[in-house]
Amino acid sequence: MFSKEERIAIVSLKLRGLTYVQVQERFQARFQKAAPTRTNIRLLLNKFLRTGSILDERRSGRPTTPEATVQQLREAVERSPRASTRRLSRESEVAHTTVWRVLRYRLKKRAYQVQVVQKLEAQDYAAREAMCDDLLLQVEGENLMDHMLFSDEAIFHTCGHVNRHNSRIWADEQPHATQEWERNTPKINVWLGLTKNKVYGPFMFMENTITGTTYLDMLQQFLQPQLEDDGILGSVVFQQDGAPPHFARIVRDYLHEVFPGRWIGRGSVRMWAPRSPDLTPLDFFAWGFIKAEVYRVKIQSIEHLRQRIFTAVARITPAMLERVFRATVERWGLCLDMQGEHVELY
């Protein structure tokens, strides 16, 4: 917690145009204590800009949820323990936030799910921390997010991939539930790109395996013409992870030529840390959202799967992209504060 004097100092320094690092250094020199994190500074500044005060906002009391509503939700979750809170909200005609609050605090239920993250190696922490620090400096000094184009690939199977992020079971204890997975079913490799206000794709590879050559063909024949038409080919900052096709010599040569000094990834002067899907909006938002939409119904064929993917991507709106890009910057800040640890928000 920060005193009133400390809060005033933090906000004043940031309003004078100082960077986060400068605010932290001056705070530490003046008060001789641990400096606030980037997240602390950002939240305090936003509170001041929103309310005109650095003091904590007065919390109003919340009316108690009627016992009849609690019982209605208890019966609903017993019938459908896999139902999402939004589905329970629609079916019971109870506000979504009330549903979540009742399940969590009145019924003492917990949403159990499988969290899958890539194991970080010893050197990854420093790489992720350095990357986030560099990206945040560019966000602050160069308006990076106005020029950023994130990209990634994902595999869609006709049998329906288990979307663990959106697959929860409300229960009093770990149910140890499983879902069957059928191997070797037809699949589609899908590429997608996101800027702050537009979705590029989906592009569906004809091949079962993406190579450097097929990836380069996609960049040259599918993405580049769209960037030229949109007038941003000369300013966009292209991001990709370190997957083998992305690191092919022909791909890197192309990126150096078309995006000179403006691409982020393995082999570039602007690195993208390995094992960092939690820091890109394709992984922490887009693929989960799209697969949740695609697999709402049983997929009948590969063509049906294609149609479902196109429909799902079309549901991503500019307003959603703007919120997701803000969340991306917040994740970078959290990763920096956590010295490179995984960032997962639920």
Residue, then its C-alpha position, 0 to 999 in steps of 0.5 A: m500500500f502507498s501513502k497519500e503522499e506517495r500516490i501523489a508523487i507517482v501520479s505527478l511524475k507520470l503526468r510530467g511525461l516520465t517513463y515508468v523506469q524514471v518514475q520508479e527510480r525517482f520514487q525509490a530515491r525519494f522514499q527509500k522503499a521498493a518502487p511501484t510496479r508498472t501495473n501499480i503506476r498504470l492503475l493509479l494513473n488511470k484511477f486519477l484520470r477517471t475520478g480526479s482523485i488518488l484515494d481509493e473509491r468508496r465501495s457501495g454495498r451490493p444487494t443480497t441475491p435472493e435465496a430462490t435465485v441461489q437455489q435455481l442456480r444450484e439446481a442448474v449447475e447440478r443438471s449441467p456441471r459443464a455449462s458456462t456461466r454465460r449459458l447459465s445466465r441465459e437459461s436462468e435469466v440472471a445477470h452473468t456477474t451474479v451467476w459467477r458470484v453465486l457459484r463462487y461464494r454462495l455455493k462454494k463451487r470452483a471452475y476446474q480446468v486443465q492449464v497447459v503451458q510450455k515449460l520455461e527453461a532457465q534462460d527463458y525468464a531473462a529473455r521474456e523479461a528483456m523482451c517485455d521491457d523492450l516492447l513496453l518501451q516501444v509501446e510508450g515511445e513509438n506507439l507500437m500497438d498502432h503498427m503491430l501485426f501478430s501472427d500464428e498458426a493453429i491446427f483444427h481437426t474434424c473430430g473437434h479439438v478439446n478447447r481446455h481454456n473454455s472447458r470447465i466443470w463446476a464442482d466442489e472438488q476435482p472431478h478428474a473428468t476426461q474427454e475422448w480424442e480421436r487420432n489421425t482425423p482430417k485436419i486443417n492448418v490455419w494462419l491468422g494475423l491480427t492488427k489493432n483494428k483488422v483480422y487478416g485471414p484465415f488462410m488455410f494451407m492445402e498441405n498437412t505440414i507447413t514448410g518454409t516454402t509454403y509459409l513464404d508462399m502465404l506471406q507473398q501471395f496472401l498477406q503482402p497484397q492485403l497490406e499493400d492495399d491497406g497502405i501499411l506495408g511500409s509501416v507495419v511491424f510483423q510478429q511471428d514465433g520461432a516455429p521451424p517454417h518461420f526460421a527458414r532462410i528464404v523466409r528470413d530473407y523475405l522478412h528482412e527485405v519487405f519489413p526491414g527492421r520491422w519484424i519480430g521473431r527468431g532470427s531478427v534483431r527484434m527478438w520474440a522469446p521462445r515458449s511465450p504463447d501467453l504473451t501474444p493475442l493469437d494464443f491467449f485469445a483468438w484460437g480459444f475464441i475461434k475453436a469455441e465457436v467452431y466446435r459448438v456443433k459436431i463437424q460433419s466434414i472437412e468442408h463444414l470445418r472450413q465454413r465454421i472457421f470462416t464464420a468464427v473468425a468473422r465474429i471477431t470485431p474491431a472492439m474486441l481487437e482493441r480490448v485484446f491489444r490493451a490486454t496484451v500490453e497488460r500481460w507484457g507489464l505483468c510478465l516484466d513485474m514477475q521477472g519472466e514468469h508465465v502470465e495466465l489470467y482467468 
